[in-house]
């Protein structure tokens, strides 16, 4: 890819190479720990989906961002599969190194192959438990079998590697880590991501992540440290397990290469901050270039080393 505009580099010397685009606030689950991609819920947008970021704006944004060196796109929600035009959104994008989506998986079995044909490369699927009663307690809905069908469909459609996102909740699902590892191993090209709880909703349930990593390390044949985000990958008897620890993690923030986009078309520098939102909802592709530069110039790490 040949860039035609300068790279997007913030004042902390972090180069933006990824966009995380929320395309709806709507969701068919009610997960107890949901952070809503850092957006305050808008009754106006929920009641009137026509206020969601448009297909045309998404395509213009991605084309503009690509010219600045952005090469990865991740779609989120809410639940992105609730957008009836999601396959069309993907099909209208320019060529990118990686186009992925994070989904709860409940609707995925119906559309995995269509999304792959449209150009989606891979998916992350939220799966915190394999126990139906626990799944209903965490999400508010008894649809675990639909999610498991979605995992199988994603593997079959080669939306791989499929990453399973397991948010650890002490006393709720922390005893299921090895069950999820076994499930990932048996499911094909699947990686388990064990994610530290980001408690935005008053849910208690933080887990000793250091102790979890010690246990994984003791069982792993290989441990790989990823450069980004202080994230370790453990290879255990043919299973691949990553641990995501964003809390109070200055390294995580120092290496952040992602710019976020809200479901109503605002550029957002950080999940944990609503400072410096930049509206692109009615901007043309040419107008988006300086708006990207403006948003990136205002970014700052949420966690910074104490001085």
N, C-alpha and C positions, 0 to 999 in steps of 0.2 A: 504494500500500500504506500503510495506517495502522498505525503502531507502537502497541503497547499497553504496552510496557515501555521502560525507558530504553535508549539506545544503549550498546553494549559498547565502552568506551573504556579503554585501558590507561594505565599511569602515565607513558607516553611520549607521551600524547595521540594515539595511533593508534586510529582507529575501525574495528571489525571489521565488514566488509560481505560477507565471503566465508568459506565453509567448504570445506575440502578433505578429503573423507572416503575413507579407505582401507577397502574392503569385503572384502578378502581378501589374505593373503600368498601365496596360490598363484599360480604363473605357469608357463606352458608354454614359456618361453624362459629362457636363462641369460646375460643380457647382462653383459659383463665390467665395466661401470661402474655397475651397478645400486646405488642407495642404499637401496632398500627403503622409501622414504618415511620414512627416519629410524627405522624400527622394527628392533629386534633380532629376528631370526627365531625364532619360537616353534615347536619341534617339536610341542608339544601342539596348537597351532592348526592347523598344517599337516596333522597326522594326523587331526584331528577338526574338520572345517569347521563343525560345529554350534557351535563356540566363537567363530565370527566374529560381528561385530556384527549384530544381528537386524534384519529388515525393520521391525519395530514400533519399535525404538529409533531407527532412522534417521528414520522419519517423525515421531516425537515430537520428536527433536532439531531437525529442519528447521522444524517448526511453531514450536517455542520460539524458535529463532534468528531466524526471520522476524519474530516479534513485537518483537525487539530491533533490527530494521533490516537484518539480513543479507538480501541479495538475489541472491547468486550461490552456486551449489553446483557443485563439481567432484568427480567420483568417480574414484578411482584404485585400484590394487592394491599389489603383485601385478598380476595381470591381471583387471580387473573383469568381463570377459565370461565368466570361468570361474564366476561366480555364476549358477546356473541361474535364480535369481529376480530377475535384474537388471532386466528389463523391469517386473516387478511393483513393485520398489523405486521406480523412477521414476514409475510410474503413481499411486502412493500419496502423492506429494509435493504440498504446496500449490503454488499458482501462484508462480513465482519469475521474476525478470528473466532469469536465465541458468542453465541446467542443462547441464553438459557432462561429458565423460568423457575420461580419458587412457587409451589402449589401445595394445597392440602391433600391432593390426590383423589378426592372423592369423585370427581368428574373425568378423571384422566383416561379411564379405560375406554370411554366413548370417543375420544379424540386424539389419542397419542399418535396414531399413524398419520392423521391429517396434519397435526402440528409438525411432525417430522418432515412430511412432504412439503410443507410451507417454508421450511428452513430452520426450524428450531433444532439446536444441537443437543441439548441435554436438559435435565430437570433436577431440581431439589424437591423432595417430598417430605412433608412434616409427618413424622411417625414416632411418637413418644412412648408407645407401649404396644404390646401384642395382646393385651388383655381387654376384652370388650367392655367390661365394667369400668376399668380405669380409663379407657379411651373416652367413654361417655362422660365420666367425671371431669376429665381435662377439657374436652371440646364441647360438651353439652349435647352431643348427638351420637346416636348408635349406628355409626356407618363405617366401622372398622373394616368390614369385609370389602366395601367399595374401595377403600384406600389400598388394601392388599391387592385387589384386582388392578388398580392403577399402577402399582409398582411393577407387576408382571407385564402389563401392557407397555409400559415405558421401556422395559428391557427388550421386549419383543420388537418394538419400533426403533430400537437402537438410539434412544435418547440417553446415551450413556457417556461417561459413567453416571448412573443414577446415584444421587447423594441423599441419604436418609437423614433428616434433621431430627435428632433426639434432644429435646431440652430436658436437662436433669432437674428433677424436683425431689428434694429429700423427703423420704417417707411415702412417696407416691410411686415413682418408677425407677429409683436408683438401683433397686435390686434386679432390674431387668437388663442391665448393660450386656451381660454375656448372652442372654436370649436374643437381643437385637444383633449382636455380633454374629451369632450363629445364623440368624435369619439373613443377614446381609451376605454372608459367605455362600449360603445355599441359593440365593436369588440370581446369581449371575454377576454381571458387571455392575456391582453395587458397592458403594462406600458408605460406612456409617460415620456421621458427624455427631459427636457428643458435644453439646453446646451448654455453656454456663448460662444460668438463668439471669436475664437482665430484668430486674424487678421494678417495672414501671407501674404495676397495678396493685401493689400491696400484697402480692402473693408471697407467703413465706415458703421457703424450700431450697435455700442455698445449700450447696453440697461442697464438701472438701475436694476441690478439683485437683489439688496437689496429690492427695491420697489416691484419687482415681488414676492419675497419670502414673503414680508409682506402681500400682497394680498392673496397668497395661504394659508398662516398661518391663516388668518382671516376666511377662508372658510373651513378649514380642521377640521375634527373630531379628527384626530390623527396626530401627527408629530413625526417621528422617525429620530434620528440622527445616521447615519451610522458611524462606527468607522473610516473607510477609507475615506480620501479625503475631510473631512468637508462637506459631502453630506447629505442633508436632504430629507426625503421621506414624502410626504403629502398624506393622505387618505381623499378624498373629494367625498362624496356621492357615494361611491362604485368605484371610480376611484383612481388609484395609480399614483402619479406624483413624479418624482425625479428631483432635480436641480443639475446640474453639473457646478461647477465654478472653472476652472483650472487656471484662470489668477491671477498672483501675489499671489499665494496661497501656502504659505510655508508648511501648514499642508498637502495639497494635495501631494506635493512632498516628504515631510518627511515620508509619509506612503506608498509611491509607491512600489509595490511589483512585478513590471512587467519589463521583458526584451523584447526588440523588435528585430525583425528579418526583414531585408530589402528584397525586392523582388529578389535581386541577391545574397542573401545568406550571409549577413553581420550581425553579432550581434551588436546591437545598444543600448546603455544604456538609452537614453532619446530621446523623440520625438523632443525636441528643441535643441539638440546638435548632431553634427556629429563627436565629438571628440571620439577617442578610438574605432573605428570600428574594428571588428574582423571577418576575413573571414572564413566561414565554408563551402563554396560552394563545395569544393572537399575533405572534411574531412570524414574519417570513423567515425563510432559511438565511438570507443575508443579514437580517436583523438579529438572528440568534447568535452569530459569531461574537459581537461585542458583549452580548448578555452572558454568554459562557465565560468570557474573560472577566467580566464584572463579578460573577458569582464565585469564580475560583479565587480571585484576589481577596475575597472576604473570608475564605476558609481558614480555620485554625483548629489544631488538635483539641479534642475535648479533654483528654488526659495528657498532661504535659509533665515532664520531670520537675519536681520541686527544686527551686533554686536556693 
